[in-house]
Amino acid sequence: MQPDTDFGNHPAFVPDGQIASGGNGGGDFSCLDALTTDWPTTTVNVGAIDVLWENTAPHKTQYYKVYITPNTWDPTQPLRWGDLIEIGSVGQGPAEPFTTIASVIPAAYAGKRAALVSVWQRDYNDSHEAFYSVSDIQVAGDGTCNPGDAANVTFANNTNCTLEYYQNNTLQGSANSGASFAANTSVGAQWEARETSGAAVDSFTIACGQSIYASTQCVGTGCTDGDPVTITFVNNTDCTVEYYRMDALQGSADAGGSFSVSTTVGSHWDVRETTGVEVSHFHIVCEVTTYTSEGSCGGGDSCAGLQTWSAGAVYVGGDKVAYNGVEYQAKWWNQGANPEQNSGEYQVWESLGSCSGGGCTTGDAVSVMFNNNTDCVLEYYQNNALQGAANAGGSFMTSTTVGSLWEARETSGAAVDSYTIACGQSNYNAAGNCSADTTGGCATAYGPYPNVYMAGDVVGYNGHNYECQVNNLFNVTPGTAA
């Protein structure tokens, strides 16, 4: 298992010398790390090979990677991460029983013995698990080559931008970030990798015994976890959804709508119905700025047609069952695992919520967003008590209850809109032009906490400006004593 802050740092969890056993060198799998020439080998040829993973318990994938030991490798010496050379990879994908990783054995390995190390990293949003495999190979041939000889090469784009590949200043192909471009060329040929803007990134001379040429950094600044990024969540479901980060509500979008927000690369977001039922979740990554939720939301009996869980039945990843009025989905193969007792984050079942669909009634707690699409400051009242304000083009989010009555007013007190909070609706809009000269020269409207005011701050309230006299003041209505 790998913690949230260290995804993919395999050497931190699988020590050198224990790669074949997946870090279990002190346990039942220690024999896999045995240092001996007796391991059977599979004969392969120089050039393209397919490495096939068969998954008896398929899961969604973050990536597969295939590495090879140096062509001077000694099988009586421990496998070390720092010695491994990447020769193939596959990016994110769905749960599949078989996956083929296209890889390339460099010409310099002809006639050599080597080991292939394969890594399967599960989808970061599903699990922290990674799996490891080692295969001993014998590469056929004698490895001789000369300038002008035909060569099959792969240009690996390990940058965070799209690259184009040129030979003799002629575009030959391209590769998106994390992908690769394979080409037929000749030993001694000159190649160049460029950004789509034309900026040169790398130049290569095709050499004997080398078939992979990697670029690792764009000319522009790359991105890493923690970098700021603006993203858009698209709601293609049939209900209003809410967006949470670290279990704190950040915004919402009605069916067919969207929600844009500033966040950071590497952050985790949850998408939920207004009833709290999870719809989807996302791990924010470099260069992806749109995240879409699909499907139908709750309502009615979501377990209709599902089999009731049985202790004797065998379930595989994706199977759904009903048990004690709750819908569950299997994450991987299992038998006899009671879903009610085995539906935690790293357990075999995932709870999909109540079969009833989780409707709402008057008095239920909800979070709503008041959007001010007018050309003036609006104040929002519940039961004639000011609760908050929003500048023109802004919004005000608050917690309230289904059935409660709200009113949007100009700072002059003129009514703009009234709302009755309804089930399944979390956005309430005010639009149009405000009354002429209603602000009376007032400053930004006063609002309760989370607004905090410092000495010297000026706010508008009921047609008057007020200046704050102390620091860290909140929830004190202008015109009253602090």
SULPEFEN-V36414 format. One record per helix or strand of 3 or more residues. SS is the DSSP state (helix for helix, strand for strand). FROM is the first residue (numbers start at 0). TO is the last residue. If there is no record, write none. Layout:
SS_FROM_TO ; SS_FROM_TO
//
This chain:
helix_3_5 ; helix_9_11 ; helix_29_32 ; strand_41_43 ; strand_46_53 ; strand_60_67 ; helix_80_82 ; strand_84_89 ; strand_97_104 ; helix_106_108 ; strand_112_121 ; strand_129_138 ; strand_149_156 ; strand_162_166 ; strand_169_174 ; strand_179_185 ; strand_189_194 ; strand_199_204 ; strand_211_214 ; strand_227_236 ; strand_240_244 ; strand_247_252 ; strand_257_263 ; strand_267_272 ; strand_277_282 ; strand_289_294 ; strand_319_322 ; strand_325_329 ; strand_348_353 ; strand_364_373 ; strand_377_381 ; strand_384_389 ; strand_394_400 ; strand_404_409 ; strand_414_419 ; strand_426_431 ; strand_457_460 ; strand_463_466
//
